[in-house]
Amino acid sequence: MDIGWKLLSTASILVTGTVVHKVIDLGWKAATGHEPPKDPDDHGVSMGEVIAFAMVSGAIVEVTRRLVLRGAAKAYGGPVDKHA
């Protein structure tokens, strides 16, 4: 196990995740006019909206995560650890 790669990949994912979640929240609010669904007990949000938000945000997070890991691997000069 390469500790340098583990540190770089973990730091990259944490920083990117924080930024991406903020962008998703702002984008959702701009597109719908209200805050994204967060509280599972919020009865004012339809199940369709919850599912749509989960699908959109999940896809964006996963694509971004993979792109960031590829970029980090290229910068580090080593193979991408598929379990990072």
C-alpha positions, -999 to +999 in steps of 0.1 A: +000+000+000+013+034-010+007+058+018+013+089-004-014+078-029-038+070+000-033+105+014-036+123-020-067+104-030-084+108+003-077+145+005-088+150-031-121+132-025-128+151+007-121+185-008-140+178-040-169+162-022-174+193+000-173+216-031-195+194-052-222+191-025-223+229-021-226+233-059-254+207-061-273+224-033-270+258-050-279+243-084-310+226-070-321+258-053-316+277-086-335+251-106-364+245-082-366+277-061-363+259-028-338+240-007-329+205-016-345+177+004-323+169+034-346+157+063-362+124+057-391+134+080-399+166+059-435+159+049-435+190+027-413+173+001-427+147-024-411+113-028-406+121-065-385+151-055-365+131-030-358+104-057-349+130-083-325+148-060-309+115-050-304+104-086-290+137-098-267+144-068-255+108-067-246+108-104-228+141-102-209+131-071-198+097-086-187+112-119-168+140-102-151+115-078-139+093-107-126+123-126-108+137-095-092+103-088-080+100-124-065+134-123-049+127-089-034+094-103-020+112-133-005+139-111+009+113-087+023+092-115+008+059-104-021+036-109-055+044-096-064+023-065-100+011-073-107+009-035-097+044-026 
